[in-house]
Amino acid sequence: MIINPLHREHGPAPGATGCFRHGKGRLVVSVGGGDQASAMERIARAGALADLVELRLDLMADPRPEKLVPASPVPVIATVRTRTEGGAWEHGVSGCSDLLLRSLGAGARYVDVEYGFPERLRREIMKEAGAGRVILSHHTPTGTPSRKFLIPLLEAMAQEHPAVIKIVCHARTASDTLRVLSLVPRARAEGLGVSAFCMGRAGRTSRLCSLLLGASLGYSALEEGEATAEGQIPILEMRRMLQMSLAAGHGGTRIDLEETGKTMNLLPLARTPGRRENP
């Protein structure tokens, strides 16, 4: 499979939400945990390294988006992940809605809205935000469903017309990882913004593969030991891995994802002779 080179930009993500539909992957650093002061310090550090900062408000002791969002030097994704989808929020979906709307009011560029929210509430948030500011997400923290579940899920989420569809599952095997990664080219073929990868040790490399396949967003940790989800790679390591993959392809990357027993091979190969890659 020949994939266009990953278009990286130095500095903040551009203002237009439409960038997600043109294959320009953005690196996101997720920040969560601790008190207000430590959160603001991590936001500042993350903003110097990432294209966007995700505020995991569900992991913060006293989430105050009015203070936290303006502290970021790059655009913010506000997230309140429920326990059902692997987060820490246990104060009801109305509390999620309140924090997300407050984040929008404070200047967050995007809000992460769980597809599993009650339909009325989900659509109220999306109407208030505008679909171009919504990352519509689904997380399966206990495993990876079959393609018969994942493909209709992707199609149903696309009907909501968000800026990005985010589907994340917990991988135990290479087959799990490949099943989720296959959603990326499927969505890209339809012109959709997408982020699909796996949590867990077995899914760690899927965070890199997803971007190389054309995903809109790649989620990283600020540093080792500061991950907000299992399998997150520190941002500097993620950047190095991306650069090495692209350098191996001399400006274009050919990726063979093949299942061999219980392993997954990521093979960045030289540019095909005579083929002109996109700039």
N, C-alpha and C positions, 0 to 999 in steps of 0.2 A: 504494500500500500504506500503510495507516495503522498506525503503530507506537506503542505506549504510550510515554510519556515515560520517559527513562532515570532510574531512581531512584538518586540519589546520596546517600551518607551521608558526613558529615564525620567523620574519625577512622578508627580501625581497623575492619576487617571484623568482623561479629558472630561469636560463637562457634559458632553452629549451621551445620553444613555444608549443611543444607537450603536455605539462602539462595540457593544456586546454581540452585535449581529454581523460583525466583519472579521471574526476570527482573531481578534487581538486579545490574547490572554492577559489577565491582570493578576498580580500576586497580592494576596490578602494576608495580613497578620491578625490573628485572633487574640484579643486581650480580654482577660477575665480574672476574677478573684481578687482578694485583698480589699483594703479600704480605699476611700476616695483618693487620698494622696498618692498611694502606690499605683493605683490605676492610672492616674494622670501622668505619672512618671513613665509608665510603660507605654502609654499612648504616644507620648513625645518620642520615645525611642523607636517605636514601631513606625511612626510616620516618617522617620528619616530613612527607612529601609524598604517600605512597601508602597504599592500603588494605592491601596485602600486599607483601612483599619476596620476590623469587625469588633464591635463592642458586645461581648457576651454578658449582657445585663443580668441574665439569670444566675451568673456565677459571682456577682458582686454583692457584698454585704449591704450596701446602701446605694442602689443604682439611682443616680441623678443625671439623666441625660442632658438637662439644661447646663450642667457644669462640664460633663464629659465630652459631649459632641464638639463644642467649640474649641476644646483643647487639642484636637487633632489637626495637624498641618496638611493632611490629605483627606479625601472624601471618606465618609463613615458609612458602614453597614451596621444598623442596629438590629440585634438579635436577642430574643427572649425564648430560649429553647425549653420546651416542656419536658417533664420526666418521661412521658410516653415516647418521646423521640430522642432520648438520651441526654437531656439537659438536667438542670437542677430546679427549674421553676415549678412550684407546687401551690401557687396562689390563684389558680383558675385562669381561664382564657380571657376573661374580662380584664384581669390585671395585665396580661400580655398586651392586649389591645391598648390599654392606657399608656404603658411604657413606650410602645411603638409609635403611637400618635404624638406623645410628648417628644420623642426623638426627632420625628419629622419637623415638629415645631421649632426644635433647637437647631435644625439645619442638617440633619442626617441626609445623605444623598440617597441611600437605599434602606429599606426595611426588609427583613427576612420574615415572611409570612408562611406559617406552616399550612400545607394543603389540608392537613387533618383538622384544622380549626372548623367549628361549625360554619356551614356555608354562609349563613347570613352575616356572621361576624367577619369572616374572611373577606367577603365582598365589600363590607363597609370599610374595612381598612384599606383595601385596594382602591376603592373609590376616592377615599380621602387622600391617599398617597399619589394616585395616578399610576396606571399600570407600569409606566416607564421607570418607576422608582421602587418596584417590587421584585424581590428575589423570592420566588415561590418554591418552597422546599418540602421535601419528604425524606425522612430518615428512618431506616430500619436498623436499630442498634443491636438486635439480637441475631442477625443472620442476613442472608441474601435471598430474596424471592426468586422465583423462576422468571424466564422471559415472558411467559404467559401473563404474569402479573406486571412486570416492569414496562413492557411496551405499551399496553393500554393505559398504564399510569402516566407515562410520558405524553401520550396523545391527549389524555384528559386534562393534564396540567397545561398543555399548550393552548387549550381552548380558553384559558383565562388571560392569555396574552401578557404575561409578565415580561420584565426586562431579561430575567434569567430563570430557567428551570434548574433547580438543584436537587439531585437525587443521590443520596449517600446510604450505603449499606455496610454491614459488618462482614468482612471477608474471613473465611476460614481456609479457603483453598484458592488455587490459581483460577479454577473454573468460576468461582464467585466473582473474582476480580474482573475477568474477561467479560462476564455477563453484564456487569455494570458499565465497563468502559465502552462496550458496543453501543451504548446509548448516545455517546458523543457524536460519532459520525452520522448516526441516524438523525439526530436533532439538527446538526449543522447542515445536512442536506436539505432540510426544510427552512433554513435561514433563521433558526432559533438560537437565542442565547442559552447556553447550557453549561452546567458544572456537574459532572457525574464521576464519582470515585468511591473508594472503599476506606472505611475505618479499620483499625486493628493491625496487628503485625503483618498479616498476610497481604493487607491492602496498602501498605506504606508506599510502595513504588507506584501505585495507581495514581497518586497525587501528581507525580511527574508525568506519567504516561497520558493522563487526561489532558494536560496542557499541550503536550506534543501532538495530540490528536485534534486539537482545536477548541478545547474548552475555554469558556469565557473567564473563569475564575479558578485560581488555585489557592488553597488555604494552608497557611504555614503557622508555625509557632514563632514567637519572638526569639527564644533561646531554648536550648536543651533544658528540660525540666519545667518549662512554662507552657506546655501544650494544653489546649482546652478540649482536645479530643484525641483519642488513642491513634497513634500513627502519624501525627503531624510532624513535619520536618522543619527544623529551624530555618528561618528565612534566608540566612546567608548560605547555608548548605543547599537549599533549594535553588537559589540563583546559580551557584557553582555547577550544580547538576544540569541545569538547563543550558548553561553556556557550554559545558562539555559535550552535551548531546548535539547541540547545534554546530559546534566546531567540528565534530566528527563527520557531519554531513556537508561541510564546506558551504554553509549557507542554505542548504536544503536538507531535510531529514527524511530518510526512508525508515519506516518503523515496521518491523515484522513482529506481530504479537501472535505467538503460537503456544498452544498448550502442549506441554510434554510431561505427561504424568502429573506430578504435583508442583511443577515449576512453571514460571512464566518468563519468557525471554524477551528482553527489550534490546533490540539490535540497531543502534544508529549506524547507518552505512554511508559510504561515500555517495556523492551525487551521481546520478545516472549519467554516463557520458552522453553528450549531445543534447541533454535536456536543459532547457532554460527555466530556472526557478524564478518564482515571483520575487521581486525585490523586497 
